[in-house]
Amino acid sequence: MSGGFKAISWLACLLVCCTFVCCSKDSNRYTVAKVVVPAQMDVLFVLDNSGDMVAEERQLGEAFGVLAYRLFERYGSDYHVGVITSSMESPGCPLCSEFIQGSCQNETGETGRLQDRLGYNQGTDDNPDFIHETNPAYPKVLTHATKDCFYNTVEQKGFAMVGTNGCGYERGLAAIRPALDQLAGSYNAGFLRQAAGLTVIQLSNEVDCGEIGDVTEGLGGIAGSVCYYAANGADPEGGKADPEGKPYALTPLSDYYDFLMNLKDNKPGMVKFAAIVGVKDLNDLSTTTIEFFWDASHNRYQIEDACQTPDCSGAFCYSEPSPRYIALARMFGIKANGFVDTICQSDYSESMQKIGELIAGCPHGFVLTKEISDPTTADILINDVKVPRYSCSVSDNVEACQYSNDPSCTQGSCVATWTHHLPSTENTMGRISLADHFNTCDLVVDGVLKVEVAYDLKEDN
């Protein structure tokens, strides 16, 4: 167990004044963020199981141990893991049968149902041949004791290997609702716990296609491309509706944000959303947009790829853009409760490490509920403890310093401890990010971190 979830109350603050500055309550200050730090965690993986996801499923399985280690380090055995797919039963995606072998629902019925089949690819990445083992003893809800069911690196099989015959209309966001609502008390019973934090991790190389009914399925010459037209709001020639007259539009992302937050009584910090998807530029997520080009050899429009997996020479080395997943992660606040990484990697270990830090560590970023009028003169407090504006970049020993590269540091270098980010489309009041070396776990009181802004702060001696 990590952590150091030491409760530093106002009375206990005097004990740590050699490290932090403790402050009087009569200062001119106001709360700008309050974040819950849960003691349990439920992690829901939503995996795209369309035809070109073999390598990605295997790589996720191989890297899962990195995340599991971090979860155990933080939560002990008190974490849950579940797996669903992006397939939802619909007119264009019926149940699989001897006559329907592709773009169909596997024997679990999918549509938000937790997977309990151990998948194994006995073919290759380019020519997969999946078999799935079923056994009533296989748990739908994984814990630390059964984590190898997610993926066994020796046998190369597990729940992560969901196969590639899933629906071509990928609905990774729509699948969350039945998984955590309609099926929560029946088929998926035992996964979702009221007191636990919730993390949703999406893995997809396609665009999200909204809810069933958002698009017309089975359109000749368009097929799954209709999802990109609807996500874009227009087809490649600017048309706003499909050939049957249905407008190109998808369920607003705010619906999914509100649904997830309502599950946890709208408590900041209780829900996190991570997306490993098609990204054009990780340094500027806004560049991941849907673009089209004319493919003369096939006499049709195609979607421009978002990225290519390095050193990949197979048939499935590219990912198309996933702007909806990215936008939802940004709504949760990147580095606060949201995370985005590219699916175009040959090893997801670093992604799992970063997601582990997001969901098992204590917050290093806070989405503000009120604007900071003058960050140049403001002080930041977390649970009554002043965060030094500058500190030496050494973990576990917060040493205040005066300015960037101040030579007074006995170890490390003097860096900004906190940074204010201006309001944006995703964070309308702005946000605060903390330096990596500053550990907020030591400041948690009763499972909460309260962030305040103060002016003309009076400091206790």
GINOR-V163132 format. One record per residue. N is the residue number from 1. OMEGA is omega in radians with two decimals (none if undefined). Layout:
# GINOR-V163132
((N/OMEGA) (N/OMEGA))
This chain:
# GINOR-V163132
((1/3.13) (2/2.72) (3/-3.04) (4/3.14) (5/3.08) (6/3.06) (7/3.10) (8/3.14) (9/-3.14) (10/3.14) (11/-3.13) (12/-3.08) (13/-3.12) (14/-3.10) (15/-3.08) (16/-3.10) (17/3.04) (18/-3.14) (19/-3.14) (20/3.04) (21/3.14) (22/-2.90) (23/3.12) (24/-3.11) (25/-3.04) (26/3.12) (27/3.04) (28/-3.01) (29/3.13) (30/-3.09) (31/3.12) (32/3.11) (33/3.04) (34/-3.00) (35/3.07) (36/3.08) (37/-3.02) (38/3.12) (39/3.08) (40/3.13) (41/3.01) (42/-3.06) (43/3.14) (44/3.03) (45/3.05) (46/-2.99) (47/3.02) (48/-3.13) (49/3.05) (50/-2.85) (51/-3.04) (52/-3.04) (53/-3.05) (54/-3.09) (55/-3.11) (56/3.10) (57/-3.14) (58/-3.13) (59/3.07) (60/3.13) (61/-3.12) (62/-3.08) (63/-3.04) (64/-3.13) (65/3.11) (66/3.12) (67/-3.12) (68/3.12) (69/-3.12) (70/3.10) (71/-3.14) (72/3.14) (73/-3.08) (74/-3.01) (75/-3.03) (76/3.13) (77/-3.02) (78/3.01) (79/3.10) (80/3.03) (81/3.06) (82/-3.13) (83/2.95) (84/3.12) (85/3.12) (86/-3.10) (87/3.07) (88/-3.13) (89/-3.09) (90/3.13) (91/3.14) (92/-3.11) (93/-3.13) (94/3.05) (95/3.10) (96/3.11) (97/3.11) (98/-3.14) (99/-3.12) (100/-3.03) (101/-3.12) (102/-3.09) (103/-3.08) (104/-3.09) (105/-3.13) (106/-2.97) (107/3.06) (108/-3.05) (109/-3.12) (110/3.11) (111/3.09) (112/-3.14) (113/3.08) (114/-3.11) (115/3.12) (116/3.11) (117/3.08) (118/-3.12) (119/3.12) (120/3.11) (121/3.12) (122/3.05) (123/3.12) (124/3.11) (125/-3.11) (126/3.13) (127/-3.05) (128/3.07) (129/-3.02) (130/2.90) (131/-3.12) (132/3.09) (133/3.05) (134/-3.13) (135/3.14) (136/-3.12) (137/-3.14) (138/-3.09) (139/3.02) (140/-3.13) (141/-3.10) (142/3.04) (143/3.13) (144/-3.11) (145/-3.09) (146/-3.04) (147/-3.14) (148/3.06) (149/3.08) (150/3.03) (151/3.06) (152/-3.03) (153/3.11) (154/-3.11) (155/3.13) (156/3.11) (157/3.12) (158/-3.14) (159/-3.13) (160/-3.13) (161/-3.04) (162/3.09) (163/-3.02) (164/3.13) (165/-3.10) (166/-3.04) (167/3.09) (168/3.00) (169/-3.01) (170/-3.09) (171/-3.10) (172/3.12) (173/3.13) (174/-3.09) (175/-3.12) (176/-3.02) (177/3.10) (178/-3.12) (179/-3.01) (180/-3.12) (181/-3.04) (182/-3.09) (183/-3.02) (184/-3.12) (185/-3.10) (186/-3.06) (187/-3.09) (188/-3.06) (189/3.08) (190/-3.12) (191/-3.02) (192/3.13) (193/-3.02) (194/-3.06) (195/-3.08) (196/2.95) (197/-3.13) (198/3.04) (199/3.05) (200/3.14) (201/3.14) (202/3.01) (203/-3.09) (204/3.05) (205/-3.14) (206/3.05) (207/3.02) (208/-3.04) (209/3.05) (210/-3.10) (211/3.02) (212/-3.09) (213/3.11) (214/-3.13) (215/3.04) (216/-3.13) (217/3.07) (218/3.11) (219/-3.14) (220/3.10) (221/-3.12) (222/3.12) (223/-3.07) (224/3.11) (225/3.13) (226/3.11) (227/3.13) (228/3.11) (229/-3.10) (230/3.11) (231/3.14) (232/-3.10) (233/-3.13) (234/3.07) (235/-3.06) (236/-3.13) (237/3.08) (238/3.12) (239/-3.06) (240/-3.12) (241/-3.13) (242/-3.10) (243/3.11) (244/3.07) (245/3.14) (246/-3.13) (247/3.07) (248/-3.14) (249/3.12) (250/3.09) (251/-3.11) (252/3.14) (253/3.12) (254/3.10) (255/-3.12) (256/3.08) (257/-3.12) (258/3.13) (259/-3.11) (260/-3.13) (261/3.14) (262/3.09) (263/-3.10) (264/3.05) (265/3.09) (266/3.12) (267/3.13) (268/3.12) (269/-3.10) (270/-3.14) (271/3.08) (272/-3.08) (273/-3.13) (274/-3.12) (275/2.99) (276/-2.88) (277/3.10) (278/-3.10) (279/3.10) (280/-3.07) (281/-3.13) (282/3.13) (283/3.11) (284/-3.04) (285/-3.13) (286/-3.13) (287/3.13) (288/-3.14) (289/-3.14) (290/3.12) (291/-3.10) (292/3.01) (293/-3.13) (294/3.11) (295/-3.06) (296/-3.09) (297/3.11) (298/3.09) (299/3.14) (300/3.05) (301/3.07) (302/3.10) (303/3.09) (304/3.13) (305/3.08) (306/-3.07) (307/3.09) (308/3.11) (309/-3.13) (310/3.07) (311/3.12) (312/-3.11) (313/-3.12) (314/-3.10) (315/-3.04) (316/-3.08) (317/-3.01) (318/3.05) (319/3.06) (320/-3.03) (321/-3.12) (322/-3.02) (323/-3.10) (324/3.09) (325/-3.14) (326/-3.11) (327/3.13) (328/3.07) (329/3.14) (330/3.08) (331/3.10) (332/3.10) (333/3.13) (334/-3.12) (335/3.04) (336/3.09) (337/3.14) (338/-3.11) (339/3.06) (340/2.99) (341/-3.11) (342/3.06) (343/-3.09) (344/3.09) (345/3.06) (346/3.13) (347/-3.11) (348/-3.10) (349/-3.14) (350/3.09) (351/3.13) (352/3.10) (353/-3.12) (354/3.09) (355/3.07) (356/3.10) (357/-3.13) (358/-2.98) (359/-3.12) (360/3.07) (361/3.05) (362/-2.98) (363/3.00) (364/3.10) (365/-3.11) (366/3.01) (367/-3.02) (368/3.05) (369/3.03) (370/3.12) (371/3.00) (372/-2.99) (373/-3.09) (374/-3.09) (375/-3.12) (376/-3.13) (377/-3.08) (378/2.95) (379/3.10) (380/3.08) (381/3.03) (382/-3.07) (383/3.04) (384/3.13) (385/3.14) (386/3.06) (387/-3.13) (388/-3.13) (389/3.08) (390/3.10) (391/-3.12) (392/-2.98) (393/3.11) (394/-3.13) (395/3.04) (396/3.10) (397/-3.05) (398/3.13) (399/-3.11) (400/3.04) (401/-2.90) (402/-3.06) (403/-3.11) (404/-3.13) (405/3.00) (406/-3.06) (407/-3.06) (408/-3.10) (409/3.08) (410/3.05) (411/3.12) (412/3.13) (413/-3.10) (414/-3.12) (415/3.09) (416/3.11) (417/3.10) (418/-3.12) (419/3.09) (420/3.11) (421/-3.07) (422/3.08) (423/-3.14) (424/3.12) (425/-3.11) (426/-3.09) (427/-2.94) (428/3.09) (429/-3.09) (430/3.11) (431/3.07) (432/3.02) (433/-3.12) (434/3.09) (435/-3.06) (436/-3.06) (437/-3.08) (438/-3.03) (439/-3.14) (440/3.14) (441/-3.11) (442/-3.08) (443/-3.10) (444/3.06) (445/3.13) (446/3.08) (447/-3.07) (448/2.94) (449/3.11) (450/-3.12) (451/3.13) (452/3.01) (453/-3.14) (454/3.03) (455/-3.12) (456/-3.03) (457/3.05) (458/-3.08) (459/3.09) (460/3.07) (461/none))
